[in-house]
Amino acid sequence: MVWPLVARGRRAEARQIVSRLEKRATEGSYSPYWMAASYATLGDADNTIRWLEQAYADRASRLPYAGVDMSFDPVRSDPRFADLLRRIGLPADLPYQSEWGRKADLARKSAR
């Protein structure tokens, strides 16, 4: 839902949608996994990890897909993401990463 807006440069609109979705997620009517994917698409690592941790606590059935879901490429190099993958029994260095994720990693490394 958020990715097409971000891809078109409509980040402010995407953030508004994520804010509305967060209210629903807090009430339990929207998946923490999808909240995490939305925040990852926006490049918000802290909120991505916060919602992934909630998905872990809720034992979300979709959580194992985080290891290969390209939505999480922007946080794939985050040690907190690697720790979460380890806790659910997945290797932190899964071979899948989209071109978008590689570019995001390179941009973060060059910004340091």
NUKOLZA-254485 format. One record per atom (N, C-alpha, C): x, y, z; atom name; residue number from 1; residue in three letters. Coordinates in Angstrom, 1 decimal, padded with zeros to 4 digits. Atoms other than C-alpha are relative to their C-alpha. Example, Ala and Ser with C-alpha at 12.3 -4.5 7.8 and 13.67 -1.06 7.14 Angstrom:
<nodes>
[node [000.9,-001.2,000.0],"N",1,"ALA"] [node [012.3,-004.5,007.8],"CA",1,"ALA"] [node [000.9,001.2,000.0],"C",1,"ALA"] [node [-000.9,-001.1,000.0],"N",2,"SER"] [node [013.7,-001.1,007.1],"CA",2,"SER"] [node [-000.8,001.1,000.8],"C",2,"SER"] 
</nodes>
This chain:
<nodes>
[node [000.8,-001.2,000.0],"N",1,"MET"] [node [000.0,000.0,000.0],"CA",1,"MET"] [node [000.9,001.3,000.0],"C",1,"MET"] [node [-000.8,-001.2,-000.1],"N",2,"VAL"] [node [002.8,002.4,000.9],"CA",2,"VAL"] [node [001.1,000.1,-001.1],"C",2,"VAL"] [node [-001.1,000.0,001.0],"N",3,"TRP"] [node [005.4,001.3,-001.6],"CA",3,"TRP"] [node [-000.2,000.8,-001.3],"C",3,"TRP"] [node [000.2,-000.8,001.2],"N",4,"PRO"] [node [003.8,002.7,-004.7],"CA",4,"PRO"] [node [000.1,001.5,000.2],"C",4,"PRO"] [node [-000.1,-001.4,-000.3],"N",5,"LEU"] [node [003.5,006.1,-003.1],"CA",5,"LEU"] [node [001.5,000.4,000.1],"C",5,"LEU"] [node [-001.4,-000.4,-000.2],"N",6,"VAL"] [node [007.1,006.1,-002.0],"CA",6,"VAL"] [node [000.8,-000.1,-001.3],"C",6,"VAL"] [node [-000.6,000.1,001.4],"N",7,"ALA"] [node [008.2,004.9,-005.5],"CA",7,"ALA"] [node [-000.3,001.2,-000.9],"C",7,"ALA"] [node [000.4,-001.2,000.9],"N",8,"ARG"] [node [006.4,007.9,-007.0],"CA",8,"ARG"] [node [000.4,001.3,000.7],"C",8,"ARG"] [node [-000.4,-001.2,-000.7],"N",9,"GLY"] [node [008.0,010.3,-004.5],"CA",9,"GLY"] [node [-001.0,000.7,000.9],"C",9,"GLY"] [node [001.1,-000.6,-000.8],"N",10,"ARG"] [node [004.8,010.9,-002.5],"CA",10,"ARG"] [node [000.2,-000.5,001.4],"C",10,"ARG"] [node [-000.3,000.5,-001.4],"N",11,"ARG"] [node [006.4,010.2,000.9],"CA",11,"ARG"] [node [-000.9,000.6,001.0],"C",11,"ARG"] [node [000.8,-000.6,-001.0],"N",12,"ALA"] [node [004.3,012.7,002.8],"CA",12,"ALA"] [node [-001.4,-000.7,000.0],"C",12,"ALA"] [node [001.3,000.7,000.1],"N",13,"GLU"] [node [001.1,011.0,001.6],"CA",13,"GLU"] [node [000.1,-001.4,000.6],"C",13,"GLU"] [node [-000.2,001.3,-000.5],"N",14,"ALA"] [node [002.6,007.6,002.4],"CA",14,"ALA"] [node [000.1,000.1,001.6],"C",14,"ALA"] [node [-000.1,-000.1,-001.5],"N",15,"ARG"] [node [003.4,008.8,006.0],"CA",15,"ARG"] [node [-001.3,000.2,000.6],"C",15,"ARG"] [node [001.4,-000.1,-000.5],"N",16,"GLN"] [node [-000.2,009.9,006.4],"CA",16,"GLN"] [node [-000.7,-001.3,000.1],"C",16,"GLN"] [node [000.6,001.3,000.1],"N",17,"ILE"] [node [-001.4,006.5,005.4],"CA",17,"ILE"] [node [000.5,-000.9,001.2],"C",17,"ILE"] [node [-000.6,000.8,-001.1],"N",18,"VAL"] [node [001.0,004.8,007.8],"CA",18,"VAL"] [node [-000.4,000.5,001.4],"C",18,"VAL"] [node [000.5,-000.5,-001.3],"N",19,"SER"] [node [-000.1,007.1,010.6],"CA",19,"SER"] [node [-001.4,-000.6,000.3],"C",19,"SER"] [node [001.3,000.5,-000.1],"N",20,"ARG"] [node [-003.7,006.0,010.0],"CA",20,"ARG"] [node [000.0,-001.6,000.3],"C",20,"ARG"] [node [-000.1,001.5,-000.2],"N",21,"LEU"] [node [-002.7,002.3,009.8],"CA",21,"LEU"] [node [000.5,-000.3,001.4],"C",21,"LEU"] [node [-000.6,000.2,-001.3],"N",22,"GLU"] [node [-000.7,002.6,013.0],"CA",22,"GLU"] [node [-001.1,000.0,001.1],"C",22,"GLU"] [node [001.1,-000.1,-001.0],"N",23,"LYS"] [node [-003.9,003.6,014.9],"CA",23,"LYS"] [node [-000.7,-001.3,-000.1],"C",23,"LYS"] [node [000.7,001.3,000.1],"N",24,"ARG"] [node [-005.6,000.5,013.5],"CA",24,"ARG"] [node [000.8,-001.2,000.6],"C",24,"ARG"] [node [-000.9,001.1,-000.6],"N",25,"ALA"] [node [-002.6,-001.7,014.4],"CA",25,"ALA"] [node [000.1,000.0,001.5],"C",25,"ALA"] [node [000.0,-000.1,-001.4],"N",26,"THR"] [node [-002.5,-000.4,017.9],"CA",26,"THR"] [node [-001.3,-000.5,000.6],"C",26,"THR"] [node [001.3,000.6,-000.4],"N",27,"GLU"] [node [-006.2,-001.4,018.2],"CA",27,"GLU"] [node [-000.1,-001.5,-000.3],"C",27,"GLU"] [node [000.1,001.4,000.3],"N",28,"GLY"] [node [-005.4,-004.8,016.9],"CA",28,"GLY"] [node [-000.7,-000.4,-001.3],"C",28,"GLY"] [node [000.7,000.4,001.2],"N",29,"SER"] [node [-007.1,-004.6,013.6],"CA",29,"SER"] [node [000.9,000.1,-001.3],"C",29,"SER"] [node [-000.9,-000.1,001.1],"N",30,"TYR"] [node [-004.0,-004.3,011.4],"CA",30,"TYR"] [node [001.3,-000.7,000.5],"C",30,"TYR"] [node [-001.1,000.9,-000.4],"N",31,"SER"] [node [-001.0,-006.7,011.4],"CA",31,"SER"] [node [001.3,000.8,000.3],"C",31,"SER"] [node [-001.3,-000.6,-000.3],"N",32,"PRO"] [node [002.2,-005.6,013.1],"CA",32,"PRO"] [node [001.1,-000.3,-001.1],"C",32,"PRO"] [node [-000.9,000.4,001.1],"N",33,"TYR"] [node [004.1,-007.4,010.3],"CA",33,"TYR"] [node [-000.1,001.1,-001.1],"C",33,"TYR"] [node [000.2,-000.9,001.1],"N",34,"TRP"] [node [002.5,-005.1,007.7],"CA",34,"TRP"] [node [000.4,001.4,000.4],"C",34,"TRP"] [node [-000.5,-001.4,-000.5],"N",35,"MET"] [node [003.2,-002.0,009.9],"CA",35,"MET"] [node [001.5,000.1,-000.2],"C",35,"MET"] [node [-001.4,000.0,000.1],"N",36,"ALA"] [node [006.8,-003.0,010.0],"CA",36,"ALA"] [node [000.5,000.1,-001.4],"C",36,"ALA"] [node [-000.3,-000.1,001.5],"N",37,"ALA"] [node [006.9,-003.5,006.2],"CA",37,"ALA"] [node [-000.2,001.5,-000.5],"C",37,"ALA"] [node [000.3,-001.4,000.4],"N",38,"SER"] [node [005.3,000.0,005.8],"CA",38,"SER"] [node [001.1,000.9,000.5],"C",38,"SER"] [node [-001.1,-000.9,-000.5],"N",39,"TYR"] [node [007.9,001.7,008.0],"CA",39,"TYR"] [node [001.3,-000.3,-000.7],"C",39,"TYR"] [node [-001.2,000.3,000.7],"N",40,"ALA"] [node [010.7,-000.2,006.3],"CA",40,"ALA"] [node [000.0,000.7,-001.4],"C",40,"ALA"] [node [000.1,-000.6,001.3],"N",41,"THR"] [node [009.5,001.1,003.0],"CA",41,"THR"] [node [000.3,001.5,000.1],"C",41,"THR"] [node [-000.3,-001.4,-000.2],"N",42,"LEU"] [node [009.7,004.6,004.4],"CA",42,"LEU"] [node [001.4,000.2,000.5],"C",42,"LEU"] [node [-001.4,-000.1,-000.5],"N",43,"GLY"] [node [013.2,003.9,005.7],"CA",43,"GLY"] [node [000.1,000.3,001.4],"C",43,"GLY"] [node [000.0,-000.2,-001.4],"N",44,"ASP"] [node [012.3,004.2,009.3],"CA",44,"ASP"] [node [000.3,-001.2,000.8],"C",44,"ASP"] [node [-000.5,001.2,-000.7],"N",45,"ALA"] [node [014.4,001.6,011.0],"CA",45,"ALA"] [node [-000.5,-000.3,001.4],"C",45,"ALA"] [node [000.4,000.2,-001.4],"N",46,"ASP"] [node [013.4,002.2,014.6],"CA",46,"ASP"] [node [-001.5,-000.5,000.0],"C",46,"ASP"] [node [001.3,000.4,000.0],"N",47,"ASN"] [node [009.7,001.9,013.9],"CA",47,"ASN"] [node [-000.2,-001.4,-000.7],"C",47,"ASN"] [node [000.0,001.3,000.6],"N",48,"THR"] [node [010.3,-001.1,011.6],"CA",48,"THR"] [node [000.3,-001.1,001.0],"C",48,"THR"] [node [-000.4,001.0,-001.0],"N",49,"ILE"] [node [012.1,-003.0,014.4],"CA",49,"ILE"] [node [-001.1,000.0,001.1],"C",49,"ILE"] [node [001.0,000.0,-001.1],"N",50,"ARG"] [node [009.5,-001.9,017.0],"CA",50,"ARG"] [node [-001.2,-000.9,-000.5],"C",50,"ARG"] [node [001.1,000.8,000.4],"N",51,"TRP"] [node [006.7,-003.4,014.9],"CA",51,"TRP"] [node [000.3,-001.5,-000.3],"C",51,"TRP"] [node [-000.4,001.4,000.1],"N",52,"LEU"] [node [008.7,-006.5,014.0],"CA",52,"LEU"] [node [000.0,-000.7,001.3],"C",52,"LEU"] [node [000.0,000.5,-001.3],"N",53,"GLU"] [node [009.2,-007.0,017.7],"CA",53,"GLU"] [node [-001.4,-000.3,000.5],"C",53,"GLU"] [node [001.4,000.2,-000.4],"N",54,"GLN"] [node [005.4,-006.7,018.2],"CA",54,"GLN"] [node [-000.5,-001.3,-000.8],"C",54,"GLN"] [node [000.4,001.2,000.8],"N",55,"ALA"] [node [004.9,-009.3,015.4],"CA",55,"ALA"] [node [000.6,-001.2,000.6],"C",55,"ALA"] [node [-000.7,001.2,-000.7],"N",56,"TYR"] [node [007.4,-011.6,017.2],"CA",56,"TYR"] [node [-000.8,-000.3,001.3],"C",56,"TYR"] [node [000.8,000.2,-001.2],"N",57,"ALA"] [node [005.5,-011.1,020.5],"CA",57,"ALA"] [node [-001.3,-000.7,-000.3],"C",57,"ALA"] [node [001.3,000.5,000.4],"N",58,"ASP"] [node [002.2,-011.9,018.8],"CA",58,"ASP"] [node [000.1,-001.3,-000.7],"C",58,"ASP"] [node [-000.2,001.2,000.8],"N",59,"ARG"] [node [003.7,-014.9,017.0],"CA",59,"ARG"] [node [-000.7,000.1,-001.3],"C",59,"ARG"] [node [000.6,-000.2,001.3],"N",60,"ALA"] [node [002.6,-013.5,013.7],"CA",60,"ALA"] [node [000.5,-001.1,-001.0],"C",60,"ALA"] [node [-000.3,001.1,000.9],"N",61,"SER"] [node [002.4,-016.3,011.1],"CA",61,"SER"] [node [000.9,000.4,-001.1],"C",61,"SER"] [node [-000.7,-000.5,001.2],"N",62,"ARG"] [node [003.9,-014.1,008.4],"CA",62,"ARG"] [node [001.5,000.3,000.4],"C",62,"ARG"] [node [-001.4,-000.5,-000.4],"N",63,"LEU"] [node [007.1,-013.2,010.4],"CA",63,"LEU"] [node [001.1,-000.7,-000.6],"C",63,"LEU"] [node [-001.2,000.7,000.7],"N",64,"PRO"] [node [009.4,-015.9,008.9],"CA",64,"PRO"] [node [000.3,000.5,-001.4],"C",64,"PRO"] [node [-000.2,-000.6,001.4],"N",65,"TYR"] [node [008.9,-014.2,005.5],"CA",65,"TYR"] [node [000.8,001.2,000.0],"C",65,"TYR"] [node [-000.8,-001.2,-000.1],"N",66,"ALA"] [node [010.7,-011.2,006.8],"CA",66,"ALA"] [node [001.4,-000.2,-000.5],"C",66,"ALA"] [node [-001.3,000.3,000.5],"N",67,"GLY"] [node [013.9,-013.0,005.9],"CA",67,"GLY"] [node [000.2,000.2,-001.4],"C",67,"GLY"] [node [-000.1,-000.1,001.5],"N",68,"VAL"] [node [013.1,-012.8,002.2],"CA",68,"VAL"] [node [-000.8,001.1,-000.6],"C",68,"VAL"] [node [000.9,-001.0,000.5],"N",69,"ASP"] [node [010.6,-010.0,002.0],"CA",69,"ASP"] [node [000.8,001.2,-000.4],"C",69,"ASP"] [node [-000.8,-001.1,000.4],"N",70,"MET"] [node [012.2,-007.2,000.0],"CA",70,"MET"] [node [-000.4,001.3,000.7],"C",70,"MET"] [node [000.3,-001.2,-000.7],"N",71,"SER"] [node [010.3,-004.6,002.0],"CA",71,"SER"] [node [001.0,000.3,001.1],"C",71,"SER"] [node [-000.9,-000.2,-001.1],"N",72,"PHE"] [node [012.8,-005.2,004.7],"CA",72,"PHE"] [node [001.5,000.2,-000.4],"C",72,"PHE"] [node [-001.4,-000.2,000.4],"N",73,"ASP"] [node [015.9,-004.7,002.6],"CA",73,"ASP"] [node [000.6,001.2,000.6],"C",73,"ASP"] [node [-000.6,-001.2,-000.6],"N",74,"PRO"] [node [016.4,-001.2,004.0],"CA",74,"PRO"] [node [000.5,-000.2,001.5],"C",74,"PRO"] [node [-000.5,000.2,-001.3],"N",75,"VAL"] [node [016.9,-002.7,007.5],"CA",75,"VAL"] [node [000.8,-001.3,000.1],"C",75,"VAL"] [node [-000.7,001.3,000.0],"N",76,"ARG"] [node [018.6,-006.0,006.5],"CA",76,"ARG"] [node [001.4,000.1,000.7],"C",76,"ARG"] [node [-001.3,-000.1,-000.6],"N",77,"SER"] [node [022.0,-004.7,007.7],"CA",77,"SER"] [node [-000.1,000.5,001.4],"C",77,"SER"] [node [000.2,-000.4,-001.3],"N",78,"ASP"] [node [020.6,-003.5,011.0],"CA",78,"ASP"] [node [000.2,-001.2,001.0],"C",78,"ASP"] [node [-000.2,001.1,-000.9],"N",79,"PRO"] [node [021.9,-005.7,013.9],"CA",79,"PRO"] [node [-001.3,-000.5,000.7],"C",79,"PRO"] [node [001.2,000.4,-000.7],"N",80,"ARG"] [node [018.5,-005.7,015.5],"CA",80,"ARG"] [node [-000.9,-000.9,-000.9],"C",80,"ARG"] [node [000.7,000.9,000.9],"N",81,"PHE"] [node [017.0,-007.2,012.4],"CA",81,"PHE"] [node [000.6,-001.4,-000.1],"C",81,"PHE"] [node [-000.8,001.3,000.0],"N",82,"ALA"] [node [019.7,-009.9,012.3],"CA",82,"ALA"] [node [-000.4,-000.8,001.3],"C",82,"ALA"] [node [000.4,000.6,-001.3],"N",83,"ASP"] [node [018.9,-010.6,016.0],"CA",83,"ASP"] [node [-001.4,-000.6,-000.1],"C",83,"ASP"] [node [001.4,000.5,000.1],"N",84,"LEU"] [node [015.2,-011.0,015.3],"CA",84,"LEU"] [node [000.0,-001.3,-000.9],"C",84,"LEU"] [node [-000.1,001.2,000.8],"N",85,"LEU"] [node [015.9,-013.4,012.4],"CA",85,"LEU"] [node [000.6,-001.2,000.7],"C",85,"LEU"] [node [-000.6,001.0,-000.7],"N",86,"ARG"] [node [018.1,-015.4,014.6],"CA",86,"ARG"] [node [-000.9,-000.6,001.0],"C",86,"ARG"] [node [000.9,000.4,-001.0],"N",87,"ARG"] [node [015.5,-015.6,017.3],"CA",87,"ARG"] [node [-001.2,-000.8,-000.6],"C",87,"ARG"] [node [001.1,000.8,000.6],"N",88,"ILE"] [node [012.9,-017.0,014.9],"CA",88,"ILE"] [node [000.5,-001.2,-000.8],"C",88,"ILE"] [node [-000.6,001.1,000.6],"N",89,"GLY"] [node [015.4,-019.5,013.6],"CA",89,"GLY"] [node [000.5,000.1,-001.4],"C",89,"GLY"] [node [-000.5,-000.2,001.3],"N",90,"LEU"] [node [016.5,-018.0,010.4],"CA",90,"LEU"] [node [001.4,000.6,000.0],"C",90,"LEU"] [node [-001.3,-000.6,000.1],"N",91,"PRO"] [node [020.0,-017.1,009.3],"CA",91,"PRO"] [node [-000.1,001.5,-000.4],"C",91,"PRO"] [node [000.1,-001.4,000.2],"N",92,"ALA"] [node [020.7,-013.4,009.3],"CA",92,"ALA"] [node [000.6,000.4,-001.4],"C",92,"ALA"] [node [-000.6,-000.3,001.3],"N",93,"ASP"] [node [022.6,-013.6,006.0],"CA",93,"ASP"] [node [-000.7,-000.8,-001.2],"C",93,"ASP"] [node [000.7,000.6,001.1],"N",94,"LEU"] [node [019.9,-015.0,003.7],"CA",94,"LEU"] [node [000.5,000.6,-001.3],"C",94,"LEU"] [node [-000.5,-000.5,001.3],"N",95,"PRO"] [node [021.0,-014.7,000.1],"CA",95,"PRO"] [node [-000.8,001.0,-000.7],"C",95,"PRO"] [node [000.9,-000.8,000.8],"N",96,"TYR"] [node [018.0,-012.8,-001.1],"CA",96,"TYR"] [node [000.2,001.5,000.5],"C",96,"TYR"] [node [000.1,-001.5,-000.2],"N",97,"GLN"] [node [018.3,-009.0,-001.4],"CA",97,"GLN"] [node [-000.2,000.6,-001.3],"C",97,"GLN"] [node [000.3,-000.6,001.2],"N",98,"SER"] [node [016.8,-006.9,-004.0],"CA",98,"SER"] [node [001.0,001.1,-000.4],"C",98,"SER"] [node [-000.9,-001.1,000.4],"N",99,"GLU"] [node [018.7,-004.3,-006.0],"CA",99,"GLU"] [node [-000.3,001.3,000.8],"C",99,"GLU"] [node [000.4,-001.1,-000.8],"N",100,"TRP"] [node [016.7,-001.7,-004.1],"CA",100,"TRP"] [node [000.7,000.0,001.4],"C",100,"TRP"] [node [-000.7,000.2,-001.3],"N",101,"GLY"] [node [018.1,-003.1,-000.8],"CA",101,"GLY"] [node [001.5,000.3,-000.1],"C",101,"GLY"] [node [-001.5,-000.2,000.1],"N",102,"ARG"] [node [021.7,-003.1,-002.1],"CA",102,"ARG"] [node [000.3,001.5,-000.1],"C",102,"ARG"] [node [-000.2,-001.4,000.1],"N",103,"LYS"] [node [021.3,000.5,-003.1],"CA",103,"LYS"] [node [-000.2,000.8,001.3],"C",103,"LYS"] [node [000.2,-000.7,-001.3],"N",104,"ALA"] [node [019.9,001.5,000.3],"CA",104,"ALA"] [node [001.2,-000.3,000.9],"C",104,"ALA"] [node [-001.2,000.3,-000.8],"N",105,"ASP"] [node [022.8,-000.3,002.0],"CA",105,"ASP"] [node [001.2,000.9,-000.4],"C",105,"ASP"] [node [-001.1,-000.8,000.4],"N",106,"LEU"] [node [025.3,001.5,-000.1],"CA",106,"LEU"] [node [-000.2,001.5,000.3],"C",106,"LEU"] [node [000.3,-001.4,-000.4],"N",107,"ALA"] [node [023.6,004.9,000.5],"CA",107,"ALA"] [node [000.3,000.2,001.5],"C",107,"ALA"] [node [-000.2,-000.1,-001.5],"N",108,"ARG"] [node [023.7,004.3,004.3],"CA",108,"ARG"] [node [001.5,000.0,000.3],"C",108,"ARG"] [node [-001.4,000.2,-000.2],"N",109,"LYS"] [node [027.3,003.2,004.2],"CA",109,"LYS"] [node [000.8,001.3,-000.4],"C",109,"LYS"] [node [-000.7,-001.2,000.5],"N",110,"SER"] [node [028.4,006.3,002.2],"CA",110,"SER"] [node [-000.4,001.2,000.8],"C",110,"SER"] [node [000.4,-001.1,-000.8],"N",111,"ALA"] [node [026.5,008.6,004.5],"CA",111,"ALA"] [node [000.7,000.0,001.4],"C",111,"ALA"] [node [-000.7,000.1,-001.4],"N",112,"ARG"] [node [028.5,007.5,007.6],"CA",112,"ARG"] [node [001.3,000.8,000.0],"C",112,"ARG"] 
</nodes>
